[in-house]
């Protein structure tokens, strides 16, 4: 287990979701001191704690550990929505893009009416 990658993934996912990592660890049941134990004490979390945290954050254990090719670990610039968008089928991505374009057009038109 790459503890640094695991901690960075926790922080990145939490950042994307607007959750503090300590809150996510506490509320998931993994323990408030989980990140501190990983960073400062070199502890390795139990499988149960990793599963609880992954479930709470809405990701797979593999994503959280950095075992797959997901974009989570590429830094805080990678927003949660882009990660989820990339997991969609081509058809799903097209639907999302149509909705985004529709919404952007609505906002553009609303701004013109306000001027």
MOPAC internal coordinates of N, CA, C and O (Angstrom, degrees):
PM7 1SCF
backbone

  N    0.0000 0     0.00 0     0.00 0    0    0    0
  C    1.4571 1     0.00 0     0.00 0    1    0    0
  C    1.5290 1   108.82 1     0.00 0    2    1    0
  O    1.2310 1   121.46 1   -51.30 1    3    2    1
  N    1.3163 1   114.82 1   128.70 1    3    2    1
  C    1.4636 1   120.62 1   175.09 1    5    3    2
  C    1.5342 1   107.52 1   -88.19 1    6    5    3
  O    1.2310 1   121.02 1   -80.51 1    7    6    5
  N    1.3387 1   115.66 1    99.49 1    7    6    5
  C    1.4646 1   120.32 1  -175.02 1    9    7    6
  C    1.5225 1   112.55 1   -63.99 1   10    9    7
  O    1.2310 1   120.36 1   142.62 1   11   10    9
  N    1.3395 1   116.91 1   -37.38 1   11   10    9
  C    1.4711 1   119.27 1  -179.96 1   13   11   10
  C    1.5257 1   111.02 1   -64.19 1   14   13   11
  O    1.2310 1   120.65 1   137.60 1   15   14   13
  N    1.3271 1   116.36 1   -42.40 1   15   14   13
  C    1.4603 1   120.86 1   178.93 1   17   15   14
  C    1.5237 1   110.26 1   -65.90 1   18   17   15
  O    1.2310 1   120.61 1   138.31 1   19   18   17
  N    1.3146 1   116.45 1   -41.69 1   19   18   17
  C    1.4659 1   121.77 1   178.17 1   21   19   18
  C    1.5318 1   110.35 1   -59.12 1   22   21   19
  O    1.2310 1   120.25 1   131.01 1   23   22   21
  N    1.3256 1   117.13 1   -48.99 1   23   22   21
  C    1.4706 1   121.23 1   179.44 1   25   23   22
  C    1.5219 1   110.52 1   -62.70 1   26   25   23
  O    1.2310 1   120.22 1   136.77 1   27   26   25
  N    1.3350 1   117.18 1   -43.23 1   27   26   25
  C    1.4655 1   120.45 1  -179.89 1   29   27   26
  C    1.5205 1   110.92 1   -63.55 1   30   29   27
  O    1.2310 1   120.31 1   140.60 1   31   30   29
  N    1.3374 1   117.01 1   -39.40 1   31   30   29
  C    1.4610 1   120.49 1   177.61 1   33   31   30
  C    1.5243 1   110.96 1   -63.83 1   34   33   31
  O    1.2310 1   120.23 1   137.74 1   35   34   33
  N    1.3204 1   117.16 1   -42.26 1   35   34   33
  C    1.4645 1   120.29 1   177.14 1   37   35   34
  C    1.5269 1   109.43 1   -58.18 1   38   37   35
  O    1.2310 1   120.72 1   131.22 1   39   38   37
  N    1.3204 1   116.23 1   -48.78 1   39   38   37
  C    1.4704 1   120.65 1  -178.07 1   41   39   38
  C    1.5308 1   111.84 1   -63.44 1   42   41   39
  O    1.2310 1   120.42 1   138.25 1   43   42   41
  N    1.3347 1   116.80 1   -41.75 1   43   42   41
  C    1.4683 1   120.23 1  -178.57 1   45   43   42
  C    1.5269 1   111.84 1   -67.02 1   46   45   43
  O    1.2310 1   120.55 1   136.65 1   47   46   45
  N    1.3181 1   116.56 1   -43.35 1   47   46   45
  C    1.4631 1   120.09 1   179.77 1   49   47   46
  C    1.5195 1   109.92 1   -65.21 1   50   49   47
  O    1.2310 1   120.95 1   136.88 1   51   50   49
  N    1.3184 1   115.78 1   -43.12 1   51   50   49
  C    1.4682 1   119.58 1   178.91 1   53   51   50
  C    1.5293 1   110.80 1   -62.81 1   54   53   51
  O    1.2310 1   120.53 1   137.67 1   55   54   53
  N    1.3210 1   116.58 1   -42.33 1   55   54   53
  C    1.4662 1   120.40 1   178.20 1   57   55   54
  C    1.5249 1   110.50 1   -59.76 1   58   57   55
  O    1.2310 1   120.76 1   135.10 1   59   58   57
  N    1.3201 1   116.15 1   -44.90 1   59   58   57
  C    1.4647 1   120.41 1  -179.40 1   61   59   58
  C    1.5211 1   111.87 1   -64.44 1   62   61   59
  O    1.2310 1   120.45 1   149.99 1   63   62   61
  N    1.3222 1   116.75 1   -30.01 1   63   62   61
  C    1.4656 1   120.91 1  -178.34 1   65   63   62
  C    1.5268 1   112.43 1   -94.80 1   66   65   63
  O    1.2310 1   120.24 1   176.15 1   67   66   65
  N    1.3279 1   117.15 1    -3.85 1   67   66   65
  C    1.4567 1   120.11 1  -179.69 1   69   67   66
  C    1.5215 1   113.31 1    72.35 1   70   69   67
  O    1.2310 1   120.64 1  -148.54 1   71   70   69
  N    1.3167 1   116.38 1    31.46 1   71   70   69
  C    1.4588 1   122.32 1  -179.31 1   73   71   70
  C    1.5258 1   108.17 1  -118.00 1   74   73   71
  O    1.2310 1   120.17 1   -40.51 1   75   74   73
  N    1.3164 1   117.29 1   139.49 1   75   74   73
  C    1.4611 1   119.91 1   174.26 1   77   75   74
  C    1.5323 1   108.29 1   -74.97 1   78   77   75
  O    1.2310 1   120.16 1   -42.65 1   79   78   77
  N    1.3317 1   117.31 1   137.35 1   79   78   77
  C    1.4627 1   119.78 1  -178.95 1   81   79   78
  C    1.5339 1   113.65 1   -55.73 1   82   81   79
  O    1.2310 1   120.04 1   140.68 1   83   82   81
  N    1.3145 1   117.54 1   -39.32 1   83   82   81
  C    1.4703 1   119.05 1   179.75 1   85   83   82
  C    1.5212 1   111.23 1   -65.64 1   86   85   83
  O    1.2310 1   120.55 1   144.33 1   87   86   85
  N    1.3295 1   116.55 1   -35.67 1   87   86   85
  C    1.4703 1   120.75 1   177.36 1   89   87   86
  C    1.5261 1   109.58 1   -66.40 1   90   89   87
  O    1.2310 1   120.50 1   134.91 1   91   90   89
  N    1.3399 1   116.65 1   -45.09 1   91   90   89
  C    1.4654 1   120.56 1   179.19 1   93   91   90
  C    1.5289 1   110.86 1   -60.74 1   94   93   91
  O    1.2310 1   120.59 1   137.05 1   95   94   93
  N    1.3131 1   116.47 1   -42.95 1   95   94   93
  C    1.4713 1   120.13 1  -179.99 1   97   95   94
  C    1.5287 1   110.69 1   -65.12 1   98   97   95
  O    1.2310 1   120.57 1   136.77 1   99   98   97
  N    1.3158 1   116.52 1   -43.23 1   99   98   97
  C    1.4699 1   120.38 1  -179.97 1  101   99   98
  C    1.5228 1   111.35 1   -66.47 1  102  101   99
  O    1.2310 1   120.48 1   128.93 1  103  102  101
  N    1.3407 1   116.68 1   -51.07 1  103  102  101
  C    1.4563 1   120.34 1  -175.42 1  105  103  102
  C    1.5262 1   113.26 1   -69.11 1  106  105  103
  O    1.2310 1   120.34 1   154.46 1  107  106  105
  N    1.3130 1   116.96 1   -25.54 1  107  106  105
  C    1.4665 1   120.04 1   178.52 1  109  107  106
  C    1.5212 1   111.79 1   -77.53 1  110  109  107
  O    1.2310 1   120.89 1   159.34 1  111  110  109
  N    1.3314 1   115.89 1   -20.66 1  111  110  109
  C    1.4605 1   120.06 1  -176.28 1  113  111  110
  C    1.5170 1   112.70 1    96.04 1  114  113  111
  O    1.2310 1   120.21 1  -177.70 1  115  114  113
  N    1.3400 1   117.20 1     2.30 1  115  114  113
  C    1.4650 1   120.82 1   179.74 1  117  115  114
  C    1.5256 1   112.15 1   -76.67 1  118  117  115
  O    1.2310 1   120.68 1   160.35 1  119  118  117
  N    1.3180 1   116.30 1   -19.65 1  119  118  117
  C    1.4659 1   120.23 1   178.08 1  121  119  118
  C    1.5128 1   112.42 1   109.11 1  122  121  119
  O    1.2310 1   120.96 1   -48.91 1  123  122  121
  N    1.3239 1   115.77 1   131.09 1  123  122  121
  C    1.4625 1   122.17 1  -177.37 1  125  123  122
  C    1.5246 1   112.85 1   -58.14 1  126  125  123
  O    1.2310 1   120.00 1   147.27 1  127  126  125
  N    1.3149 1   117.60 1   -32.73 1  127  126  125
  C    1.4723 1   121.50 1  -175.92 1  129  127  126
  C    1.5213 1   113.77 1   -92.06 1  130  129  127
  O    1.2310 1   119.72 1  -169.41 1  131  130  129
  N    1.3247 1   118.15 1    10.59 1  131  130  129
  C    1.4609 1   121.01 1  -175.68 1  133  131  130
  C    1.5257 1   112.44 1   -54.94 1  134  133  131
  O    1.2310 1   119.74 1   129.21 1  135  134  133
  N    1.3107 1   118.10 1   -50.79 1  135  134  133
  C    1.4654 1   121.30 1  -176.82 1  137  135  134
  C    1.5273 1   110.41 1   -65.93 1  138  137  135
  O    1.2310 1   120.40 1   137.64 1  139  138  137
  N    1.3169 1   116.84 1   -42.36 1  139  138  137
  C    1.4590 1   120.86 1   177.86 1  141  139  138
  C    1.5307 1   110.77 1   -60.03 1  142  141  139
  O    1.2310 1   120.58 1   137.55 1  143  142  141
  N    1.3092 1   116.50 1   -42.45 1  143  142  141
  C    1.4621 1   120.51 1   179.15 1  145  143  142
  C    1.5266 1   111.38 1   -64.28 1  146  145  143
  O    1.2310 1   120.30 1   142.56 1  147  146  145
  N    1.3183 1   117.04 1   -37.44 1  147  146  145
  C    1.4611 1   120.68 1   178.93 1  149  147  146
  C    1.5237 1   111.43 1   -70.15 1  150  149  147
  O    1.2310 1   120.75 1   135.00 1  151  150  149
  N    1.3304 1   116.17 1   -45.00 1  151  150  149
  C    1.4618 1   120.53 1  -175.10 1  153  151  150
  C    1.5265 1   112.99 1   -75.72 1  154  153  151
  O    1.2310 1   120.23 1   138.63 1  155  154  153
  N    1.3214 1   117.17 1   -41.37 1  155  154  153
  C    1.4568 1   119.99 1  -170.91 1  157  155  154
  C    1.5235 1   115.16 1  -102.90 1  158  157  155
  O    1.2310 1   120.53 1   153.36 1  159  158  157
  N    1.2956 1   116.59 1   -26.64 1  159  158  157
  C    1.4622 1   119.40 1  -175.78 1  161  159  158
  C    1.5195 1   113.05 1  -109.88 1  162  161  159
  O    1.2310 1   120.58 1   171.19 1  163  162  161
  N    1.3172 1   116.50 1    -8.81 1  163  162  161
  C    1.4519 1   119.76 1   179.56 1  165  163  162
  C    1.5191 1   114.56 1    71.70 1  166  165  163
  O    1.2310 1   120.80 1  -162.64 1  167  166  165
  N    1.3239 1   116.07 1    17.36 1  167  166  165
  C    1.4624 1   120.28 1  -179.79 1  169  167  166
  C    1.5200 1   110.70 1   -67.83 1  170  169  167
  O    1.2310 1   121.15 1   -25.58 1  171  170  169
  N    1.3186 1   115.40 1   154.42 1  171  170  169
  C    1.4566 1   121.63 1   173.89 1  173  171  170
  C    1.5253 1   106.65 1  -113.17 1  174  173  171
  O    1.2310 1   120.07 1   -53.84 1  175  174  173
  N    1.3412 1   117.47 1   126.16 1  175  174  173
  C    1.4684 1   119.41 1  -177.45 1  177  175  174
  C    1.5230 1   111.55 1   -71.43 1  178  177  175
  O    1.2310 1   121.26 1   -24.07 1  179  178  177
  N    1.3087 1   115.19 1   155.93 1  179  178  177
  C    1.4600 1   120.20 1   176.09 1  181  179  178
  C    1.5244 1   109.19 1   -71.26 1  182  181  179
  O    1.2310 1   121.43 1   -21.28 1  183  182  181
  N    1.3142 1   114.86 1   158.72 1  183  182  181
  C    1.4632 1   120.79 1   176.92 1  185  183  182
  C    1.5261 1   109.36 1   -57.94 1  186  185  183
  O    1.2310 1   120.67 1   140.15 1  187  186  185
  N    1.3227 1   116.31 1   -39.85 1  187  186  185
  C    1.4600 1   120.69 1  -179.67 1  189  187  186
  C    1.5297 1   111.54 1   -60.08 1  190  189  187
  O    1.2310 1   120.08 1   136.47 1  191  190  189
  N    1.3252 1   117.46 1   -43.53 1  191  190  189
  C    1.4746 1   120.63 1  -179.82 1  193  191  190
  C    1.5273 1   111.10 1   -64.85 1  194  193  191
  O    1.2310 1   120.46 1   138.83 1  195  194  193
  N    1.3159 1   116.72 1   -41.17 1  195  194  193
  C    1.4620 1   120.44 1   178.83 1  197  195  194
  C    1.5274 1   110.00 1   -64.22 1  198  197  195
  O    1.2310 1   120.30 1   138.24 1  199  198  197
  N    1.3226 1   117.03 1   -41.76 1  199  198  197
  C    1.4644 1   120.93 1   178.79 1  201  199  198
  C    1.5256 1   111.35 1   -64.53 1  202  201  199
  O    1.2310 1   120.39 1   137.01 1  203  202  201
  N    1.3244 1   116.86 1   -42.99 1  203  202  201
  C    1.4698 1   120.46 1   179.44 1  205  203  202
  C    1.5252 1   110.86 1   -60.88 1  206  205  203
  O    1.2310 1   120.87 1   134.92 1  207  206  205
  N    1.3300 1   115.94 1   -45.08 1  207  206  205
  C    1.4629 1   120.20 1  -178.58 1  209  207  206
  C    1.5283 1   111.30 1   -67.28 1  210  209  207
  O    1.2310 1   120.14 1   137.40 1  211  210  209
  N    1.3230 1   117.34 1   -42.60 1  211  210  209
  C    1.4738 1   120.65 1   178.60 1  213  211  210
  C    1.5214 1   110.47 1   -61.00 1  214  213  211
  O    1.2310 1   120.75 1   135.60 1  215  214  213
  N    1.3179 1   116.18 1   -44.40 1  215  214  213
  C    1.4709 1   119.97 1   179.64 1  217  215  214
  C    1.5212 1   110.40 1   -62.87 1  218  217  215
  O    1.2310 1   120.07 1   135.96 1  219  218  217
  N    1.3132 1   117.48 1   -44.04 1  219  218  217
  C    1.4619 1   121.48 1   179.87 1  221  219  218
  C    1.5323 1   110.98 1   -61.14 1  222  221  219
  O    1.2310 1   120.43 1   139.21 1  223  222  221
  N    1.3276 1   116.78 1   -40.79 1  223  222  221
  C    1.4643 1   121.44 1  -177.40 1  225  223  222
  C    1.5263 1   112.96 1   -82.36 1  226  225  223
  O    1.2310 1   120.31 1   170.84 1  227  226  225
  N    1.3272 1   117.02 1    -9.16 1  227  226  225
  C    1.4570 1   119.88 1   178.25 1  229  227  226
  C    1.5100 1   114.16 1    76.21 1  230  229  227
  O    1.2310 1   120.49 1  -149.32 1  231  230  229
  N    1.3354 1   116.67 1    30.68 1  231  230  229
  C    1.4594 1   121.50 1   177.99 1  233  231  230
  C    1.5226 1   108.09 1  -128.25 1  234  233  231
  O    1.2310 1   120.68 1   -10.38 1  235  234  233
  N    1.3192 1   116.30 1   169.62 1  235  234  233
  C    1.4588 1   120.09 1   176.73 1  237  235  234
  C    1.5209 1   109.83 1   -83.17 1  238  237  235
  O    1.2310 1   120.98 1   -19.23 1  239  238  237
  N    1.3136 1   115.72 1   160.77 1  239  238  237
  C    1.4646 1   120.33 1   175.80 1  241  239  238
  C    1.5224 1   109.32 1   -60.34 1  242  241  239
  O    1.2310 1   120.02 1   139.04 1  243  242  241
  N    1.3219 1   117.56 1   -40.96 1  243  242  241
  C    1.4682 1   121.46 1   178.92 1  245  243  242
  C    1.5225 1   111.81 1   -60.15 1  246  245  243
  O    1.2310 1   120.58 1   138.15 1  247  246  245
  N    1.3283 1   116.50 1   -41.85 1  247  246  245
  C    1.4730 1   119.96 1   177.79 1  249  247  246
  C    1.5216 1   110.24 1   -63.66 1  250  249  247
  O    1.2310 1   120.89 1   135.39 1  251  250  249
  N    1.3178 1   115.90 1   -44.61 1  251  250  249
  C    1.4572 1   120.41 1  -177.85 1  253  251  250
  C    1.5309 1   111.14 1   -64.11 1  254  253  251
  O    1.2310 1   120.53 1   141.33 1  255  254  253
  N    1.3152 1   116.60 1   -38.67 1  255  254  253
  C    1.4687 1   120.42 1  -179.89 1  257  255  254
  C    1.5246 1   112.99 1   -80.58 1  258  257  255
  O    1.2310 1   120.43 1   168.14 1  259  258  257
  N    1.3470 1   116.78 1   -11.86 1  259  258  257
  C    1.4633 1   120.31 1  -179.05 1  261  259  258
  C    1.5129 1   112.32 1    79.69 1  262  261  259
  O    1.2310 1   120.44 1  -153.94 1  263  262  261
  N    1.3273 1   116.77 1    26.06 1  263  262  261
  C    1.4598 1   121.10 1  -178.00 1  265  263  262
  C    1.5187 1   113.76 1   -85.22 1  266  265  263
  O    1.2310 1   119.74 1   165.70 1  267  266  265
  N    1.3222 1   118.11 1   -14.30 1  267  266  265
  C    1.4613 1   119.52 1  -179.55 1  269  267  266
  C    1.5195 1   109.71 1  -112.76 1  270  269  267
  O    1.2310 1   121.06 1     4.19 1  271  270  269
  N    1.3008 1   115.58 1  -175.81 1  271  270  269
  C    1.4678 1   121.01 1  -174.47 1  273  271  270
  C    1.5184 1   112.64 1   -89.80 1  274  273  271
  O    1.2310 1   120.04 1  -161.21 1  275  274  273
  N    1.3225 1   117.53 1    18.79 1  275  274  273
  C    1.4656 1   118.74 1  -178.61 1  277  275  274
  C    1.5159 1   110.31 1   -65.93 1  278  277  275
  O    1.2310 1   121.41 1   -13.71 1  279  278  277
  N    1.3028 1   114.92 1   166.29 1  279  278  277
  C    1.4566 1   121.81 1  -175.79 1  281  279  278
  C    1.5157 1   112.93 1   -90.86 1  282  281  279
  O    1.2310 1   119.39 1  -175.16 1  283  282  281
  N    1.3116 1   118.77 1     4.84 1  283  282  281
  C    1.4589 1   121.41 1  -174.14 1  285  283  282
  C    1.5160 1   112.27 1   -54.95 1  286  285  283
  O    1.2310 1   120.36 1   133.73 1  287  286  285
  N    1.3087 1   116.92 1   -46.27 1  287  286  285
  C    1.4542 1   120.32 1  -169.45 1  289  287  286
  C    1.5249 1   113.82 1   -81.60 1  290  289  287
  O    1.2310 1   119.16 1  -172.97 1  291  290  289
  N    1.2937 1   119.21 1     7.03 1  291  290  289
  C    1.4479 1   120.62 1  -176.53 1  293  291  290
  C    1.5136 1   113.41 1   -87.13 1  294  293  291
  O    1.2310 1   119.79 1  -167.64 1  295  294  293
  N    1.3135 1   118.00 1    12.36 1  295  294  293
  C    1.4472 1   121.09 1   172.50 1  297  295  294
  C    1.5028 1   113.37 1   108.78 1  298  297  295
  O    1.2310 1   121.37 1   -11.66 1  299  298  297
  N    1.3129 1   114.99 1   168.34 1  299  298  297
  C    1.4517 1   120.23 1  -174.61 1  301  299  298
  C    1.5189 1   114.27 1   -67.61 1  302  301  299
  O    1.2310 1   119.34 1   167.49 1  303  302  301
  N    1.3171 1   118.86 1   -12.51 1  303  302  301
  C    1.4622 1   120.30 1   178.34 1  305  303  302
  C    1.5279 1   111.32 1   -71.89 1  306  305  303
  O    1.2310 1   120.16 1   164.09 1  307  306  305
  N    1.3214 1   117.30 1   -15.91 1  307  306  305
  C    1.4581 1   121.58 1  -179.34 1  309  307  306
  C    1.5216 1   109.20 1   -86.37 1  310  309  307
  O    1.2310 1   119.48 1   -81.44 1  311  310  309
  N    1.3306 1   118.60 1    98.56 1  311  310  309
  C    1.4632 1   119.91 1  -177.16 1  313  311  310
  C    1.5262 1   112.55 1   -71.50 1  314  313  311
  O    1.2310 1   121.99 1   -24.84 1  315  314  313
  N    1.2845 1   113.79 1   155.16 1  315  314  313
  C    1.4581 1   122.25 1  -178.50 1  317  315  314
  C    1.5320 1   111.41 1   -57.63 1  318  317  315
  O    1.2310 1   120.12 1   138.78 1  319  318  317
  N    1.3145 1   117.37 1   -41.22 1  319  318  317
  C    1.4634 1   119.57 1  -178.03 1  321  319  318
  C    1.5211 1   112.44 1   -64.23 1  322  321  319
  O    1.2310 1   120.18 1   142.80 1  323  322  321
  N    1.3129 1   117.27 1   -37.20 1  323  322  321
  C    1.4654 1   120.05 1   178.92 1  325  323  322
  C    1.5236 1   109.65 1   -66.88 1  326  325  323
  O    1.2310 1   120.66 1   139.86 1  327  326  325
  N    1.3344 1   116.34 1   -40.14 1  327  326  325
  C    1.4550 1   120.12 1   178.15 1  329  327  326
  C    1.5297 1   110.01 1   -59.60 1  330  329  327
  O    1.2310 1   120.75 1   133.72 1  331  330  329
  N    1.3294 1   116.18 1   -46.28 1  331  330  329
  C    1.4668 1   119.62 1  -179.50 1  333  331  330
  C    1.5251 1   111.07 1   -68.36 1  334  333  331
  O    1.2310 1   119.92 1   141.65 1  335  334  333
  N    1.3388 1   117.76 1   -38.35 1  335  334  333
  C    1.4612 1   122.16 1   177.47 1  337  335  334
  C    1.5338 1   110.10 1   -57.54 1  338  337  335
  O    1.2310 1   120.70 1   136.53 1  339  338  337
  N    1.3167 1   116.26 1   -43.47 1  339  338  337
  C    1.4617 1   120.82 1  -178.80 1  341  339  338
  C    1.5204 1   112.67 1   -65.98 1  342  341  339
  O    1.2310 1   120.18 1   160.58 1  343  342  341
  N    1.3051 1   117.26 1   -19.42 1  343  342  341
  C    1.4617 1   121.06 1   179.53 1  345  343  342
  C    1.5318 1   112.25 1   -87.14 1  346  345  343
  O    1.2310 1   120.25 1   171.84 1  347  346  345
  N    1.3186 1   117.12 1    -8.16 1  347  346  345
  C    1.4598 1   121.09 1  -179.31 1  349  347  346
  C    1.5235 1   111.30 1   -78.58 1  350  349  347
  O    1.2310 1   121.12 1   -21.65 1  351  350  349
  N    1.3168 1   115.45 1   158.35 1  351  350  349
  C    1.4631 1   120.91 1   172.59 1  353  351  350
  C    1.5292 1   108.21 1   -69.80 1  354  353  351
  O    1.2310 1   120.67 1   -11.24 1  355  354  353
  N    1.3152 1   116.33 1   168.76 1  355  354  353
  C    1.4690 1   120.82 1   177.31 1  357  355  354
  C    1.5235 1   110.46 1   -57.62 1  358  357  355
  O    1.2310 1   120.67 1   137.45 1  359  358  357
  N    1.3217 1   116.32 1   -42.55 1  359  358  357
  C    1.4648 1   120.99 1   179.78 1  361  359  358
  C    1.5342 1   110.70 1   -63.75 1  362  361  359
  O    1.2310 1   120.85 1   137.36 1  363  362  361
  N    1.3116 1   115.97 1   -42.64 1  363  362  361
  C    1.4609 1   120.07 1   178.59 1  365  363  362
  C    1.5212 1   111.58 1   -63.41 1  366  365  363
  O    1.2310 1   120.38 1   139.03 1  367  366  365
  N    1.3379 1   116.89 1   -40.97 1  367  366  365
  C    1.4601 1   121.04 1   177.87 1  369  367  366
  C    1.5212 1   111.26 1   -63.33 1  370  369  367
  O    1.2310 1   120.45 1   140.64 1  371  370  369
  N    1.3215 1   116.74 1   -39.36 1  371  370  369
  C    1.4659 1   120.12 1   178.77 1  373  371  370
  C    1.5260 1   111.15 1   -64.99 1  374  373  371
  O    1.2310 1   120.42 1   141.17 1  375  374  373
  N    1.3186 1   116.80 1   -38.83 1  375  374  373
  C    1.4657 1   120.62 1   177.66 1  377  375  374
  C    1.5214 1   110.97 1   -64.51 1  378  377  375
  O    1.2310 1   120.71 1   136.76 1  379  378  377
  N    1.3196 1   116.25 1   -43.24 1  379  378  377
  C    1.4705 1   120.40 1   178.90 1  381  379  378
  C    1.5223 1   110.00 1   -62.43 1  382  381  379
  O    1.2310 1   120.17 1   135.06 1  383  382  381
  N    1.3259 1   117.28 1   -44.94 1  383  382  381
  C    1.4639 1   120.53 1  -179.11 1  385  383  382
  C    1.5255 1   111.22 1   -64.25 1  386  385  383
  O    1.2310 1   119.99 1   141.15 1  387  386  385
  N    1.3134 1   117.62 1   -38.85 1  387  386  385
  C    1.4693 1   120.57 1   177.59 1  389  387  386
  C    1.5275 1   109.79 1   -62.70 1  390  389  387
  O    1.2310 1   120.33 1   137.76 1  391  390  389
  N    1.3236 1   116.97 1   -42.24 1  391  390  389
  C    1.4576 1   120.90 1   178.99 1  393  391  390
  C    1.5282 1   110.86 1   -65.22 1  394  393  391
  O    1.2310 1   120.28 1   136.93 1  395  394  393
  N    1.3248 1   117.06 1   -43.07 1  395  394  393
  C    1.4699 1   120.85 1   179.69 1  397  395  394
  C    1.5285 1   110.32 1   -62.81 1  398  397  395
  O    1.2310 1   120.41 1   135.03 1  399  398  397
  N    1.3218 1   116.83 1   -44.97 1  399  398  397
  C    1.4609 1   120.51 1   179.20 1  401  399  398
  C    1.5291 1   111.14 1   -62.59 1  402  401  399
  O    1.2310 1   120.44 1   138.03 1  403  402  401
  N    1.3107 1   116.77 1   -41.97 1  403  402  401
  C    1.4567 1   121.54 1   178.40 1  405  403  402
  C    1.5286 1   110.50 1   -61.59 1  406  405  403
  O    1.2310 1   120.54 1   133.81 1  407  406  405
  N    1.3221 1   116.57 1   -46.19 1  407  406  405
  C    1.4595 1   121.65 1  -179.22 1  409  407  406
  C    1.5274 1   111.04 1   -64.99 1  410  409  407
  O    1.2310 1   120.17 1   137.60 1  411  410  409
  N    1.3261 1   117.29 1   -42.40 1  411  410  409
  C    1.4635 1   121.17 1   178.56 1  413  411  410
  C    1.5255 1   111.01 1   -62.48 1  414  413  411
  O    1.2310 1   120.42 1   139.64 1  415  414  413
  N    1.3231 1   116.81 1   -40.36 1  415  414  413
  C    1.4557 1   121.23 1   178.44 1  417  415  414
  C    1.5283 1   110.88 1   -64.94 1  418  417  415
  O    1.2310 1   120.57 1   138.60 1  419  418  417
  N    1.3228 1   116.51 1   -41.40 1  419  418  417
  C    1.4619 1   120.49 1   177.45 1  421  419  418
  C    1.5292 1   111.12 1   -60.43 1  422  421  419
  O    1.2310 1   120.40 1   135.68 1  423  422  421
  N    1.3236 1   116.84 1   -44.32 1  423  422  421
  C    1.4625 1   120.45 1   179.81 1  425  423  422
  C    1.5216 1   111.52 1   -66.44 1  426  425  423
  O    1.2310 1   120.60 1   140.57 1  427  426  425
  N    1.3183 1   116.46 1   -39.43 1  427  426  425
  C    1.4646 1   120.71 1   177.94 1  429  427  426
  C    1.5265 1   110.17 1   -61.34 1  430  429  427
  O    1.2310 1   120.79 1   135.31 1  431  430  429
  N    1.3246 1   116.10 1   -44.69 1  431  430  429
  C    1.4646 1   120.72 1   179.11 1  433  431  430
  C    1.5371 1   111.08 1   -65.88 1  434  433  431
  O    1.2310 1   120.11 1   142.00 1  435  434  433
  N    1.3218 1   117.39 1   -38.00 1  435  434  433
  C    1.4533 1   120.84 1   178.47 1  437  435  434
  C    1.5159 1   111.04 1   -64.50 1  438  437  435
  O    1.2310 1   120.11 1   141.44 1  439  438  437
  N    1.3221 1   117.40 1   -38.56 1  439  438  437
  C    1.4633 1   121.64 1   178.63 1  441  439  438
  C    1.5216 1   110.77 1   -65.14 1  442  441  439
  O    1.2310 1   120.64 1   139.55 1  443  442  441
  N    1.3546 1   116.39 1   -40.45 1  443  442  441
  C    1.4571 1   120.52 1   178.77 1  445  443  442
  C    1.5228 1   110.80 1   -62.73 1  446  445  443
  O    1.2310 1   120.43 1   142.30 1  447  446  445
  N    1.3350 1   116.77 1   -37.70 1  447  446  445
  C    1.4533 1   120.42 1   179.50 1  449  447  446
  C    1.5272 1   111.92 1   -68.81 1  450  449  447
  O    1.2310 1   120.35 1   149.47 1  451  450  449
  N    1.3324 1   116.93 1   -30.53 1  451  450  449
  C    1.4634 1   121.89 1   179.92 1  453  451  450
  C    1.5181 1   111.87 1   -74.41 1  454  453  451
  O    1.2310 1   120.06 1   157.15 1  455  454  453
  N    1.3269 1   117.48 1   -22.85 1  455  454  453
  C    1.4755 1   120.59 1  -176.23 1  457  455  454
  C    1.4715 1   113.01 1   -79.38 1  458  457  455
  O    1.2310 1   120.10 1   180.00 1  459  458  457

